[in-house]
Amino acid sequence: MGIVAGLDSSTAGTTVVVCDTDTGAVLRQGYAPHPTESDGKQTEIDPEAWLLSLGEAAKDGLLEGVQAIGVSGQQHGLVALDAGGVLVRPVLLRNDRRAQIAAADLTEALGGPGGWAEATGSVPEAAYPISKLRWLAQHEPASAQRTAEVLLPHDWLVWQLLGRPARRTTDRGDASSTGYWSAATGGYRTDLVELALGHRVRLPEVLGPAEAAGHTPEGLLISAGTGDNMAAALGLGLAPGDAVVALGASGTVFAVHHEALIDPSGLITSLADATGHHLPVVQTRNAVRVLRGAAELLGTDLSGLSELALRSTPGSYGLVLLPYLEGERTPQLPHTAGLLAGLRRESMKPEHLARAAFEGTLCGLADALDVLRGRGVAVRRVFLLGPAGELPAVQAMAPGLFGVPVVVPPPADYAALGAARQAAWALGVQQGSLSPQEPPHWESAVLSGSRLAEPGADDLAVGSSVRQQYRAVRDQTHPGAFAAL
């Protein structure tokens, strides 16, 4: 038995979990917020705040006996360093939206979404480091000129833990979210960095999933680390055939696949995971924001909306809610609006509107799953993430609408758990007890307490009927928009 730690540095703070290497059982844990604004509006940060937060989270001997540490970091942050390794400016965080125009400029410069999908597997968005580099060149030319090296948040933390060595590293998962590294080829597109910034920079070495970044001055092994979404997938123990539906204000759907997907339409973002596989991602603009809007309209909260919905019947007495309240990106309908169809006297009741909100939201996410299925991605079970996954209405409807068993894992910091699992993997490889091709099996401990809902034949038939009703309204309202899905 050994002991490893995983730390996740999120936008809000640092979580540290200490786990048993063999089982993944959590032995102890700590948390500390970043000593900065915590209202979610901060778009820049001095990365020293991450170290202060880590020190607070790991105080009182939390790391005593730990043999290895894994690091998960918020994706898309831009850490710009000069030739001497000094920070050029505060880190631009992933929620910084100032690079929207820069992202559009870059997309056009490579001939549109298809050119970027072919080059890197993703189309530039405001959050991506490639877009932030273009913004820096346009709005802070002096900072851009000083920038000689670019790291991601987890890269910078690993570098600090190792004592700031000459070698800088990252992993394929986090690298794939930059906009200048391709999951398909496994290499950087340094020409795209030059296109964005105006000159080339030093980029970190990309490590394999079970490789170690090095050892701290005290002798602790530090694994490669990864981005927070990839770490969460590793923490959940996802494998080919598993998909995740993350229910936030918007929706994120991804699955583990054996190869990178090149999608000229830009609907699929082709990311790498932290195990050697791939994570094709499809996003929707609308998920829980639809449920909250319906709850406000009906004068209740999400729990109340769920109770109302379960008083109705499948199909919501003919009501169909197209959930495009903020436009939509799957498919590309940025300027459209939501629609409530099928109103009749008998359907004008709160419970039917409540159920239509859940059915519309879940059908929209099922469309995103179908995008992946249409490209050959196997979806044999779906993990529901986010507090909304706890709602009884979601758990009752999702299996039939998604057409596969649905797993609702217990609340946990899966990114930190994934970082710890990666640390155990790298440690085991170094000790000769684990294969570089397969991480330790922690699923039984990590997912203990999960709820599994398997759809029966009746559930599948009902789900198919509801989706047919939804598609009829969807396709009549937006003819041709879904032909590519």
Secondary structure by P-SEA (a helix, b strand, c coil): cbbbbbbbbcccbbbbbbbcccccccccccccccccccccccccccaaaaaaaaaaaacccccccccbbbbbcccbbbbbbcccccccccccccccccaaaaaaaaaaaaccaaaaaaccccccccccaaaaaaaaaaccaaaaaaccbbbcaaaaaaaaaacccccccccaaaaaacccccccccccaaaaaaaaccbbbbbcccccccccccccccbbbbcccccaaaaaaaaacccccbbbbbbccbbbbbbbbcbbbbbccccbbbbbccccbbbbbbbbcccaaaaaaaaaaacccaaaaaaaaaaccccccccccccccccccccccccbbbbbcccccccccaaaaaaaaaaaaaaaaaaaaaaaaaacccccbbbbbccccccaaaaaccccccccbbbbccccaaaaaaaaaaaaaaaaaaacccccccccccccccccbbbbbbbcaaaaaaaaaaaaaaaaaaaaacccccccc
